[in-house]
Amino acid sequence: MLYTRKGDNGKTGTFGCNQKISKSSNITEALGCLDEINSYMGVVKSRVTSYKVLNENAEDIINRVQNNLFIIQAQVAGADKNILENEVKNVEEIINNIEKELPPIKSFLISGMNDISASFDFARTVARRAERRVVGVHEEGIAKIDTETLVYLNRLSSLLYALARYAANEEGVEVAPKY
């Protein structure tokens, strides 16, 4: 059953914790933001079926990201789960390979040049919010967040930006704002 018919008085529990915490707590906010980016990555995945990024299926990249986001959610909730260093290196490798194919960045770029690019760019902004919330939980010391997790979340937004640029560049439509 998805509900108890009793209500929860604005409280929830986290992994391995019998104590209820407020749904407005910083941990709950971080978990919600991680859930949001993971869910939105599913939306993006549905838009990139059969889309290739260099020689890799975009769906495969997203599946790996989603799995890592579940690991991060578990860690924030108190489970003994960790992002491995090779996951950070994998993301960095994809970013580096994409950057080799694109012209250098000379300015900010206007989002929304095509559907796939806009989807990745919006995902980047949601990932940045999740990163800020997890960093806040880490800085407050209310959950043990390891260094690889913080690095991974930072690289995730870079990956999504690179994917957005790649998709826009595929159609030759990167546009800088006019100030």
C-alpha positions, -999 to 999 in steps of 0.1 A, spaced: 0 0 0 13 34 -9 -2 52 20 -13 44 56 -45 64 59 -30 80 91 -10 109 76 26 116 86 23 150 102 51 163 79 76 137 91 95 110 73 123 85 80 156 78 63 175 46 58 185 28 90 170 55 112 140 49 134 138 86 142 114 107 121 126 139 106 108 169 92 100 169 55 114 204 54 148 193 69 180 199 48 185 161 44 150 157 31 155 187 8 188 171 -5 171 138 -11 142 154 -29 166 173 -52 185 141 -59 151 124 -66 142 152 -89 173 151 -110 171 113 -112 135 115 -124 143 142 -149 171 121 -162 145 95 -170 126 122 -190 158 130 -209 164 93 -215 130 89 -231 140 117 -255 174 103 -266 165 68 -277 189 58 -304 209 91 -300 246 86 -301 272 107 -283 304 100 -301 303 62 -301 282 57 -270 244 55 -267 231 85 -247 207 61 -229 237 41 -216 253 73 -202 221 83 -185 215 48 -171 249 50 -154 242 85 -141 208 73 -127 224 44 -109 250 67 -94 223 91 -83 206 62 -64 239 55 -47 242 91 -37 207 92 -24 214 61 -3 245 78 11 227 110 20 200 89 37 226 72 59 234 40 40 270 28 37 271 33 -1 298 52 -20 305 65 -54 337 49 -67 365 69 -81 362 51 -115 327 66 -118 342 101 -116 369 91 -141 342 77 -165 323 110 -164 355 130 -169 365 108 -199 331 114 -215 334 152 -210 370 152 -223 360 133 -254 331 156 -261 353 187 -256 378 174 -282 349 175 -308 336 209 -300 349 244 -306 363 262 -275 338 279 -252 340 317 -257 308 329 -240 277 317 -223 253 299 -246 215 304 -250 197 272 -240 170 255 -261 187 252 -295 170 219 -300 150 195 -278 178 173 -268 202 201 -260 175 219 -240 167 187 -221 204 182 -211 207 219 -202 177 219 -180 190 187 -163 222 205 -157 204 232 -137 185 206 -116 218 187 -110 234 220 -98 205 225 -73 210 189 -60 247 195 -57 241 227 -36 217 208 -13 241 179 -8 270 202 -2 249 220 24 241 187 42 278 179 41 289 213 54 264 212 83 277 178 92 242 163 94 251 134 71 285 118 61 291 126 25 324 114 10 346 134 -13 340 112 -44 302 120 -40 309 157 -39 332 155 -69 308 133 -89 279 158 -84 302 186 -95 312 167 -126 276 156 -133 266 192 -142 297 195 -164 288 163 -181 252 176 -187 266 209 -201 289 190 -224 260 168 -236 239 199 -242 266 216 -262 272 184 -282 235 181 -291 234 218 -302 266 215 -321 254 184 -340 228 207 -356 252 237 -358 231 259 -335 251 271 -306 241 307 -300 257 332 -276 237 359 -259 239 395 -272 247 418 -243 
